[in-house]
């Protein structure tokens, strides 16, 4: 059985940890509102841009379409762009993203495809490198970025488009978390390159005329669409990280409180037993006299 001093030291240690988790929870809660608003504000723009892309893509032939839309003509080499966080203490968020990436990789490999990874964020590197040591290629480090923004999405997009145009891969998939609530962040996989044309367009698209022609507009719009998708994924990551961190730290704070209560009860019982033992010894000694 632990001594009274050991129990007292452990209670103090757990209380110190509880203060840290409580502070982390409050910081995440304060950041969550802004991150959630940014992620939700970006969704309508991306959806509307997607519908415009569908309208334009339906009016051009596959032969005259830009490379980013028509693709390389092959689907042998696949690139998984995995968006993880740079910091921990956010529950199972990164583990779920890595699990989704591995699931997609296994499915593609089973179909006979070549798979490689482009990693954004630090937390997904180690588990993916352990299972796919030869498939981890270049990545983008966001650990030094204080406030993630369109500049980072632009840099990532330019690098990926450059690799695609140089023929380093045929298809790119984006794996990232979608923020639902502080309790739910769903791993999502979408095709990034070549840009998939939406299956449905607005009924009014048939009467729209474009100037200049559709091919010229698509050549300018496709890179912006890729950047918008990446920017949205980064914003979703930030909101998901803060939501998952707030929930994880709240659970950790509650668990620390429960542990403190149990240790306090154990400490009081041990202290009471020690006092009782001392009283018995004093009484026994007095009776012996």
N, C-alpha and C positions, 0 to 999 in steps of 0.2 A: 504493500500500500504506500502511496506517495506521502511524503511528509507534509506538514503544514506549510513550511516554507516553499516547497515545490509547488503545492497547489496555489498558494498566494501569488507566486511568480507567474504561473501559467495563466491565472485569471487576469493579471496585469498585462500579459502579452496579448491575450485574446482581446482585451479592451482596446489596446493600441491598434490592433488590426481592424477592429470594428470602426474606429474613428477614421481610418484610411478608406475603408470601403464606403462608409457613409459620405465622406467628402467626395469620393469618385462618383457616387450615385448623384449627388447634387450637381456636380459639374456636368455630367452627361445629360441630366434633365434640363439644365440651362441651355446646353448646345443643341438638344434634340429639336426644340421648337423651330429654330432657324434652319437647321438641316432638313427637317421634314417639309417646311414651307418651300425651300429651294427645290427639293426633289419633286414635289407635287406641281410646282409652277412650270417645270420643264416638260412634264408629260404631255399637255395639250399641244405644245409646239411640235414635239416629235411626232405625235399622231397626225397632226395636220400636214406636216412635211411629208409623212409617209403616204398620205392620200394624194398629195400633189405628185409624188414620185410615181404612184400607180397610174395616175392619169397620163403622165408623160410617157411612161414605159409602154402603155398600151397603144401608143401612136407611132412607135418606131419599130422597124424590123430588127430582128436579131443580128443581121449582118452589119447594119449601120449603127447599132447601139454602142456606146462607149465601153471600154474594157471592164470598168468597174461594175457594169450591169450585165454584160453578156458572159463574162467570165473567161477563163483560159481554154474552155472546151474540154477540160478534164476535171475529175473530182478525186484523184488519187491521193494527193497530199493535203492533209488537213491541219490547220493551226488552231489551237484552243487558246484564246485570250482570256486568262483567268484573273479576275479582279478581286483581290483580297485586301484586308486592312494591313496597316503597318504596326498597329498596337494590339496588345492582347487585352485580357480582362473584359471580354465581350461574349462570354458564354460559348455556345457551340457554333457561332456564326461562321468562323473560318473553316471549322471542321466540316460543316454542311456544304460550303462552297467547294472545298477540295473533294468531298464525296461526290458531288455532282460532276465535277471535272473528270474524276476517275471513271464514273459511270459512262460519260460520253466517250472517253478515250477507249474504254473496253469495247463499247458497241462498235466504234469505228474500226478498231483493230480486228474485231471478229468478222467484219465485212471485207477485210483485206486492205484497209487503207493505211497509209503512213501518217502517224500522228506526232506533232511537236507542240510545245507549249511556249506561250509568251506571257510572262507573269508580271502583273501590276500589283505592287504591295509585297511586303516581306513575309507575312505569316503563312502563305501557302507554299513557299519554296521548299522547305525541309521535307514535308510529307510527300510532295510530288517528286522531289529529287530521289527519295528513297526507292520509290516504285518505278520511276521512269528516268534513271540517271542519264541516259543517252539522248533523251528527247527534250531536255530543258534548254531552250535557246536564249535569245536575248529577252530583256524585260525592261521595265521602266520603274525607276526608284522614286517613290513619292514620300519617303520618310522625312525628307528635309522640307517638304512643302507645308507651310502653316495653314493656308486656306486654299483648298483644292479649287481649281477653276477651269475656265475654257482654255487657258494657255496650256495646261497639262494635256487636256483632251486633244488639242491641236497638234502637240508634239507627238503623242502616241499615234494619232491618225496618220500624220505624215510619214512616220516610220513604217507603219503597217501597209499603207498604200504603196510606198516605195518598194517594199518587199514583194507585194503582190504583182506590181507591174514588172519587176525584174524576174518573176517566175519562181520565187522561192517557195510558194505554196499555191494551191488551187482554190481552197475554201477556208475561210476563217469563221470561227464560232466565238461568240462573246458569252462568257460565263460570269455572272455577277449576282449579287443579292437584290431582290426587290423588296422595298420597305412596305409592309402592310400595317404594322402597328409596333408598339414597343415590345410586344410579346411574339410577333411573327415577322420573320424576314425570309422570304422564299427564294431559294437558289433558282436562277432563270438562265436558260440557254437560248440564244437567238443567233441566226446566221448574220454575220457582219459583212463579209465579202465572198463572192460578188453580191452586190446589194440585191436582196430579194424583192421582186415586184409584188405589191399587195394583190391578192386575188380579186378583191372587189374595189370598185371605184364609185364615186358619187354619180347619181343619175344625170347630173348637170354637166359631167365631164365631156359628154359627146358634143356639146355645142361650144366648147372652149377652143379658141384659136390662139396660138402662141406666136409671138414675134420676139426674137428670131425663131428659127425652127426648133423643134423639140430636141434634136441631137445636140445643138449648141447649148441649150438650157441645161440639159442633163449633164453635159461635160462640166458645167460649173456647179450644178446642184448636188451631184453625187458625192464629191469629197465633203461638202458641207453636211450632207446627211450622215456620213460615217462619223464625222466629228460630233454631230449632235447625239448620235447613239452612244458614243464613248463618254461624252459629257454627262448624259443622263445616267449612265452606269456608275460614274464616279460620284454623282450626287446621291444616287440610291445607296451606294456604299457608305457614304458619310452618314446618312440618316439611319441606315441599318446598324452601323457601328455604335452610334449613340444610343439607339433604342435598346440594342442587345446589351450594351454596357450598363445602362441604367437598370435593366431587369436583373442582370447577373449580380450587380453590386447590391441591389435591394435584397436579393435572396441571400447573398453572403452576409449582409448586415443582420438579417433575421437569424440566420444560422449561428452567427457569432453570439447574438443575444441568448439564444437557447443554450449554447454551450456554456456561456457565463453563468446562467442560472443553474445548470447541472453542477458545474464546478463549485459554485457558491454553496449549494446544498451539501456537496461532498466535503467541502472545507468546514462548514459548520458542524457537520456530524463528527468529523475527525477531531475538531477542536473540543466539542462536547465530550467525546469519548476520552480525550486526554485529560480534561478537567475532572471527569468522573473518576478516572484511574488515580489521579493525584489525591482526590478527596478520600478515596478508599484506603490509599496508602497512609494518609495522615491519621484517619480514624483507627486503622489497624495498629499503627504505631502508638497512638494514645492509649488504646486498650491494653496493649502489651505492657505499658508502664503501670 
